[in-house]
Amino acid sequence: MMNTTLQTPRLKFGYKAILSVALISMGLISACTKTEITPYEEEPMARISSFKIVNTAAEIVGAINENDKTITLTIPAGQYLNTLEPEITVAEGSTLKEGSDTLITNVLTYFAEGSTREISYPVTATDGSTATYRLLIKTNQPPLLMNEVTTDPTNPVSYDQTNWLNTNYIYIYNTLSTYPYSTNFEFDLELAQASLISQDGTVYKFKLAQSGVPPIISSAYMLLNLNNIEGRVVGSGRDQIYTNTPPEGLYHIKLRYYSRETTLKNPIRIFYNN
């Protein structure tokens, strides 16, 4: 029978090796236990905590950004609101400037004027802090993508405006056949706007424009009547006169519906035989 003796190997460490291990261990412990303490900054009391529009079937809630002090309100597609009734809640200890929560009117002009019209909400608080929030109104309305009236730019569609009998209706069809125009006829006349832009940039506005939507028709469109251009008809009754407005020439059609606007790429031509 063989007698076997197990020998435990001995590890030899020099003084320098032990010292290095100790220093590394101390460094690791130090790295793991070091904590940086960030001073607590108390949140200013002057804050708007919620913003929503309540004169709709379903409330529209605004998104509040505390970093840049903005409130973004997005109106759903198919809703065309010209008046907004806000309900604003401020944080405890805060006060909204008196009169700031009144009705927002003429939303149509807000979109037409773009960033030139500012709607703001100043807030003060008992801790002395102040803040002013700026309202940004957006919509999910689809863009106005229209088919061209003139398909060949070298051969513009022409309209004879010589006499009052030539009403010259222009149908401009949407590429989206089911475009969600308003079905309220009177309100639609407010939402739809149009103008002709001459080659030198002169603008000739239509007094009215309108739209049409399925199922009454097969495809959505905007409708213009060249006799409805401002300045085309002057006087009334027996004294009514049809003028040569706009002058004959090439014109681009510019359309607006609520928050969306577009200008057709190809021009039309207007002429007179007198």
C-alpha positions as MATLAB code, in Angstrom:
seq = 'MMNTTLQTPRLKFGYKAILSVALISMGLISACTKTEITPYEEEPMARISSFKIVNTAAEIVGAINENDKTITLTIPAGQYLNTLEPEITVAEGSTLKEGSDTLITNVLTYFAEGSTREISYPVTATDGSTATYRLLIKTNQPPLLMNEVTTDPTNPVSYDQTNWLNTNYIYIYNTLSTYPYSTNFEFDLELAQASLISQDGTVYKFKLAQSGVPPIISSAYMLLNLNNIEGRVVGSGRDQIYTNTPPEGLYHIKLRYYSRETTLKNPIRIFYNN';
ca = [
       0.000    0.000    0.000;
       1.461    3.349   -1.097;
       1.648    6.150    1.481;
       0.954    9.502   -0.208;
       1.656   12.793    1.485;
      -0.112   15.909    0.172;
       2.032   18.982    0.146;
       0.470   22.412    0.362;
       2.241   24.809   -1.990;
       3.709   27.871   -0.400;
       3.231   31.212   -2.060;
       6.023   33.633   -1.594;
       5.235   37.361   -1.688;
       7.838   40.005   -1.501;
       7.425   43.146    0.609;
       6.852   45.344   -2.457;
       4.119   43.053   -3.824;
       2.245   43.080   -0.509;
       2.481   46.856   -0.331;
       1.145   47.215   -3.908;
      -1.845   44.973   -3.177;
      -2.626   46.962   -0.039;
      -2.514   50.269   -1.887;
      -4.764   48.972   -4.678;
      -7.272   47.657   -2.143;
      -7.340   50.995   -0.355;
      -7.938   52.737   -3.683;
     -10.831   50.437   -4.544;
     -12.431   50.944   -1.155;
     -12.015   54.681   -1.490;
     -13.569   54.670   -5.002;
     -16.546   52.619   -3.872;
     -17.313   54.651   -0.771;
     -16.806   58.190   -2.103;
     -20.158   60.000   -2.490;
     -20.691   63.441   -3.976;
     -23.441   65.384   -2.265;
     -25.418   67.729   -4.520;
     -26.984   70.638   -2.683;
     -30.793   70.469   -2.699;
     -32.374   73.251   -4.713;
     -35.888   74.021   -3.656;
     -38.334   74.194   -6.580;
     -39.769   77.684   -7.131;
     -43.391   77.975   -6.085;
     -44.413   80.060   -9.120;
     -45.604   77.262  -11.368;
     -48.547   76.271  -13.551;
     -49.360   72.677  -12.675;
     -52.015   71.991  -15.322;
     -53.512   73.595  -18.424;
     -56.471   72.295  -20.401;
     -59.144   73.470  -22.839;
     -62.669   72.699  -21.659;
     -65.009   74.055  -24.357;
     -64.724   70.821  -26.355;
     -66.423   67.423  -26.173;
     -63.158   65.960  -24.870;
     -60.753   68.138  -22.893;
     -57.519   69.074  -24.644;
     -54.613   68.944  -22.183;
     -51.592   71.170  -22.718;
     -48.039   69.821  -22.312;
     -46.087   71.972  -19.832;
     -42.320   72.319  -20.292;
     -40.722   73.756  -17.146;
     -37.306   74.202  -18.763;
     -38.365   76.744  -21.375;
     -41.634   77.736  -19.674;
     -43.920   76.807  -22.572;
     -47.333   75.175  -22.757;
     -47.933   73.276  -25.997;
     -51.552   72.766  -26.953;
     -52.305   70.408  -29.853;
     -55.772   70.586  -31.403;
     -56.858   67.187  -32.819;
     -57.392   66.692  -36.556;
     -60.906   67.508  -37.693;
     -61.501   70.021  -34.896;
     -61.560   73.651  -36.005;
     -61.760   75.860  -32.929;
     -61.745   79.633  -33.201;
     -62.280   80.140  -29.460;
     -60.501   78.293  -26.652;
     -61.602   78.294  -23.018;
     -58.634   77.461  -20.761;
     -58.809   75.980  -17.274;
     -55.533   76.680  -15.489;
     -54.314   75.268  -12.171;
     -51.304   76.767  -10.376;
     -49.114   75.283   -7.645;
     -49.904   75.966   -3.990;
     -48.787   79.456   -3.035;
     -48.892   80.665   -6.667;
     -51.192   83.216   -8.253;
     -51.998   83.626  -11.944;
     -52.102   87.205  -13.182;
     -55.668   88.431  -13.051;
     -57.453   88.174  -16.398;
     -54.897   85.796  -17.939;
     -57.301   82.863  -17.955;
     -59.848   84.543  -20.200;
     -61.093   83.119  -23.502;
     -58.570   82.819  -26.314;
     -60.358   84.282  -29.326;
     -59.563   84.579  -33.040;
     -57.483   81.406  -33.179;
     -57.713   81.699  -36.976;
     -55.668   84.894  -36.860;
     -53.211   83.239  -34.449;
     -52.307   80.732  -37.153;
     -52.315   83.372  -39.898;
     -50.056   85.710  -37.912;
     -47.703   82.964  -36.805;
     -45.215   83.904  -34.085;
     -46.160   87.594  -34.136;
     -49.035   86.976  -31.695;
     -47.954   85.897  -28.229;
     -50.211   84.450  -25.538;
     -48.564   84.411  -22.105;
     -49.451   83.525  -18.518;
     -47.504   85.366  -15.756;
     -47.380   83.654  -12.343;
     -46.187   85.015   -8.980;
     -45.739   83.171   -5.673;
     -45.519   83.892   -1.959;
     -41.827   82.909   -1.900;
     -41.067   85.806   -4.260;
     -40.518   83.651   -7.348;
     -42.072   84.565  -10.702;
     -42.549   82.774  -14.019;
     -44.152   83.529  -17.359;
     -45.403   80.671  -19.515;
     -45.865   81.071  -23.269;
     -48.693   79.213  -25.013;
     -47.918   77.447  -28.295;
     -50.975   76.312  -30.263;
     -50.507   73.520  -32.798;
     -52.844   71.202  -34.672;
     -52.852   67.699  -36.085;
     -54.708   68.995  -39.145;
     -53.421   67.237  -42.281;
     -51.327   69.394  -44.626;
     -53.015   71.010  -47.626;
     -51.688   68.909  -50.480;
     -53.532   69.981  -53.600;
     -53.578   68.873  -57.218;
     -52.409   71.525  -59.649;
     -55.012   73.409  -61.695;
     -52.403   73.898  -64.411;
     -50.694   70.584  -65.094;
     -48.354   71.971  -67.798;
     -46.574   75.133  -66.558;
     -45.727   76.103  -70.139;
     -49.445   76.161  -70.989;
     -51.328   77.754  -68.049;
     -55.079   77.220  -67.714;
     -56.651   80.517  -68.857;
     -59.735   82.363  -67.607;
     -61.558   85.032  -69.617;
     -62.792   87.718  -67.212;
     -64.083   90.085  -69.898;
     -67.639   90.335  -68.568;
     -69.706   89.496  -65.502;
     -71.220   86.411  -67.143;
     -67.845   84.706  -66.893;
     -68.052   83.522  -63.283;
     -65.072   81.207  -63.750;
     -65.203   78.743  -60.900;
     -61.921   77.058  -60.003;
     -62.076   73.622  -58.371;
     -58.852   72.672  -56.596;
     -58.873   69.038  -55.497;
     -57.018   67.640  -52.506;
     -54.659   64.728  -53.019;
     -56.339   63.299  -49.896;
     -59.836   62.659  -51.229;
     -61.315   62.421  -47.717;
     -59.724   65.606  -46.385;
     -61.578   66.529  -43.146;
     -62.972   69.949  -44.066;
     -65.675   71.334  -41.784;
     -69.218   70.326  -42.703;
     -70.585   73.502  -41.104;
     -71.180   75.651  -44.190;
     -71.076   79.054  -42.487;
     -67.985   78.228  -40.407;
     -66.328   76.716  -43.479;
     -66.510   80.137  -45.146;
     -64.426   81.508  -42.251;
     -61.916   78.667  -42.294;
     -61.267   78.777  -46.060;
     -59.172   81.646  -47.404;
     -57.550   82.223  -50.777;
     -55.660   84.781  -52.823;
     -53.927   85.216  -56.163;
     -50.250   86.171  -56.202;
     -49.026   88.074  -59.262;
     -45.578   87.727  -60.802;
     -44.447   90.885  -58.980;
     -45.797   89.643  -55.628;
     -49.025   91.677  -55.508;
     -51.725   89.883  -53.506;
     -55.381   89.817  -54.620;
     -57.576   88.311  -51.905;
     -60.825   86.450  -52.436;
     -63.756   87.735  -50.389;
     -64.713   84.129  -49.795;
     -63.678   80.580  -50.560;
     -65.304   77.304  -49.672;
     -64.717   73.577  -49.548;
     -66.549   70.392  -50.430;
     -66.274   66.965  -48.811;
     -67.557   63.429  -49.433;
     -70.056   61.762  -49.411;
     -71.900   64.546  -51.246;
     -69.019   64.588  -53.732;
     -66.429   61.982  -54.661;
     -63.312   63.917  -53.648;
     -62.562   66.833  -51.323;
     -61.799   70.194  -52.909;
     -61.589   73.941  -52.361;
     -63.714   76.130  -54.617;
     -62.960   79.667  -55.825;
     -64.940   82.125  -57.937;
     -62.819   84.716  -59.751;
     -65.664   87.235  -59.465;
     -65.235   87.082  -55.684;
     -61.812   88.719  -55.777;
     -61.739   91.952  -53.771;
     -62.055   94.916  -56.157;
     -63.515   92.864  -59.003;
     -67.048   94.201  -58.380;
     -67.680   97.802  -57.266;
     -70.957   99.607  -56.628;
     -74.351   97.936  -56.317;
     -77.613   97.558  -58.200;
     -77.651   99.442  -61.511;
     -74.362  101.107  -60.600;
     -72.546   97.792  -60.165;
     -69.407   97.541  -62.301;
     -67.080   94.611  -63.005;
     -63.509   95.884  -63.169;
     -60.407   94.379  -64.716;
     -59.203   93.198  -61.323;
     -56.825   91.604  -61.143;
     -55.024   92.785  -64.301;
     -54.434   90.183  -66.964;
     -51.380   88.069  -66.389;
     -50.075   84.985  -64.620;
     -51.069   84.234  -61.028;
     -50.281   81.614  -58.419;
     -53.151   80.414  -56.237;
     -52.530   80.578  -52.489;
     -54.843   78.648  -50.167;
     -55.310   78.566  -46.403;
     -57.581   76.389  -44.301;
     -57.404   76.919  -40.549;
     -53.752   76.244  -39.607;
     -52.528   74.963  -42.981;
     -51.415   76.962  -46.002;
     -50.102   76.145  -49.456;
     -49.332   77.854  -52.772;
     -49.808   75.992  -56.034;
     -46.603   75.569  -57.985;
     -47.984   76.249  -61.475;
     -49.733   79.529  -62.391;
     -53.076   80.222  -64.028;
     -53.652   82.994  -66.587;
     -56.310   85.728  -66.506;
     -57.123   87.768  -69.610;
     -59.665   90.326  -70.901;
     -60.967   90.912  -74.450;
     -61.844   94.577  -74.095;
];
